[in-house]
């Protein structure tokens, strides 16, 4: 039987070789083919091996989960369903940092604007804080971020240097929004870069391509899910609303 798995955490050919070697050395595995670009591992086995066993065989920096189930014998179907449920729970747990960061940004914005509430000001504070915090995580591993970002961002695929300067662009936009400097231009640039990224995110989701989301860099290993699309959509809607509502153009 053959199964295809998502393997997150691979950043170079050395990682690819390490994953392939560890998987091939497992009892019951007849062959293992690893694709660095797609972040997948296709494993042929003579009996079903659960994901937890595969994970235990890999170094801690790698995370493996099944994404394309192949036909299983009836007696093993129940085992697969249980594993799938565990994977879904794991995905939710992986997204927990994203939800926490969103929550804390909202709390910060409410606290900052509580005594003199103004929705427009609150949205600018939210967007500025969002961009600044999200860029911070990218700076922890600029090289790793660039590699992950090029996996789905259309512009970064064509112009690789864009993935290297993106965290700097994001941080600059965040600072300018918080400082209320050149707001119309900053909002337009924010919309532009987010629309480009959202196109890539949408394409990945439609193709059901399992890759690592680079929105919080590579320090926090987040899977690409609808949450990534939603966070970008919220920012785009806020920026468009501010431009229209305040007649900034």
N, C-alpha and C positions, 0 to 999 in steps of 0.2 A: 504494500500500500504506500501511497505517496501523499505527503502533506506539504503545504506551503505556509511558511511562517513569516511574520514581520519581526525583524531584528533591529532594534534601536540602539544607538550608541556607537555604531561603526563610523569612524571618521577617516580611515586610511586603508591602504591595501594590507597593512600589517594586521589591522583589526579583522579584516575579511579572512585572512589566512588563519588567524587565531580561532575565530568562530567555526570555520570549516573543519579545522583539525580537532577541536573539542567535540564537535558533533559526530564526526566520523569515528572517533574513538569509543563511542557509546555502544554498549551491548544492544543488539537488535537493529542498529543502523547499518544499512548496506551501502548507502552513498549519501553525500550531502553537498549540494551546490549552493554557493553563496553569491548573491548579487549586491555589490556595494552601492551602486546607483539607486536601485529600487529598494534597498534595505530589506531584502528578503532572503530566506533560506529554504530551498526545496529539499526535503528529506525523504528518502526511501527507507522503509523499515519493514522487518519481517513480522512485527507485532506492534500493536498500538502503544506508543509511549506518551504519557501525559506531559503537558506543558511544564508542570512543576519540575519534573525530572530533567527535561531539557534545560530549563533555567538553572537548575543546580549544577549542571555540567559546564555552564559558561561562567566566565569571570563576572564579577559583580557589576561592572560598568555596562554590560549588555543586558537588554531586556527583550525577551522573546514571547510572542503570542501568535496563535493560529489565526490566519485571515482567510484562507481559501480551503475549506474542508472538502476533501475528496470522499468517495464512497467508502463507508465503513461497514464491516460485518454487523448484522443486526445485534449480536450480543454485545458489541462495543458502542452502539449508538447512544445508549444511556450514559456511558462514560464521556462521550464527546459532548453531549448536551450539558452535562455538569461542568465540564471544562470551559465551554463557551460562556456559561453564566459567570464563572469565576473571572474570565477575561473581561466581561462587561463591567463587573465590579471593579476590577483593576483599572480599567480605563477611567471610570468615574473618580477613583482615588487619585489617578495621575492628574486629573483636571482640578483637583482640590486647590492647589496653589493659585491657579488662575482665578477661581471664584473668590478666594480669600483676598487676593490683591484688589480685585474689582470692588469687593465689599469695603475694604479699608480706604480706597480712593473715594468712594461715595461718602463714607463717614467723615473723612477729612474735609471734603468739599462742603458738606452740610455744616460742620462745625465752624469752618472759616467764614461762611456766609450767613450764619444763623441770625445774628442781630440785625443785619441789614440785607434781608433776602432779596436777591435779584436773579431771576432765572438765567438771563443772558450771561451775567458775570459768573454764575455757578457753572454753566456749561463750558465757559472759557477755562475756568479753574480745573474742571474735570478733564478736559482735553489736554491741557498743559501738564497736569500731574500724571495722567495716563502715559503720555509720550515720554516724559522724563523717566518715570519708573521703569517702563518697558525697555527703554534704551539702556538703562543701568544694567539690567541682566544680560544684555547682549555684550556689554563691555567686558564681562567676566571671561568670555572666550570668543574673541572677535573672529579668529580663524574658523572655529567650529561653527559659529553662527553663519559665516559666509558660505560655508559648504552646505549647510542645511537650507539656507535661504534660496540658493541657486536651484534647489530641487523643485521648487514650485513657482517662484516669482518670475513672470515672463520677461521683465526687463533685466533682471539679474542673470538670466540664462543667456541673453544676447550680449549684455555688457557686464562681464564678471566683476569689474571694479565697483560697480554699483552696490554689490552685496557687501563690499568692504567699507564703503563710506555711509551706508544706510544708517547704522547706529548713530553716527555723528549728525546726520540730517535730522533724525528723529529727536535727538537730544536738543539740537538747536531750535527746532520748532516748538518743543515743550517750553524751553526757557522764554522764547519770544511771546508765546501765548500767555504765560504767567506774568510777564513784564508788560504785557499789552503794547507790544511794539509791532508796527506794520501788520496789524491783524488781518486786513483783507488779503494781503499777499500770502501770509502764513496759512490762512484757512484754505486758499486755493491750492497751495502746494501740498497741504495735508490731504485734501480730497484727492489730488492727483496720485500721490504715492499709495494711498490706501485703496483706491480703485484698481490700480495696477496689481497690487498684492491680492486683492479680493478676487480678481479674475483668475489668478493662479490657484488660489484656495478652492474656488468653485470648480475648476477643472479637475483638481485632485479628488475632490469629494464625489463628483459625478463619475469619475473613472474608478472610484472606490480604491484609490491608490493609498496604501498605508505608508505614510512618511511621518517624520518628526516635525512638529510645528516649531518654527523658530521665533515665534512672537516673544517668548521669554528667554531667548538664547538657547544654549545647550546645557546650562547648569540644571535647569528643571526640565526633565524629559517629558514633554507634553505631546500626545498624539494629535494628528490633524483631525479635527472633528468639526461639527456644525458650530461649536462654541467659537472657533476661530473666525468663522464667517460672521457670526452675530456680533462679536466685539468690533470687527471692522465696520460692519453696517451701522452700528450705534454711533461710532465716531464720524462716519460720512454723513449720516442724517443730522447730527448736531452741527457739523460745519456748514452744511447747506442751509439749515434752519437759521443759523446766525447771519449768514450772508443775506438771505431773503428778508428776515425779520428786521434787521437793523440797517438795511440798505447800505451795506458797507461798500458796495461796488458803485 
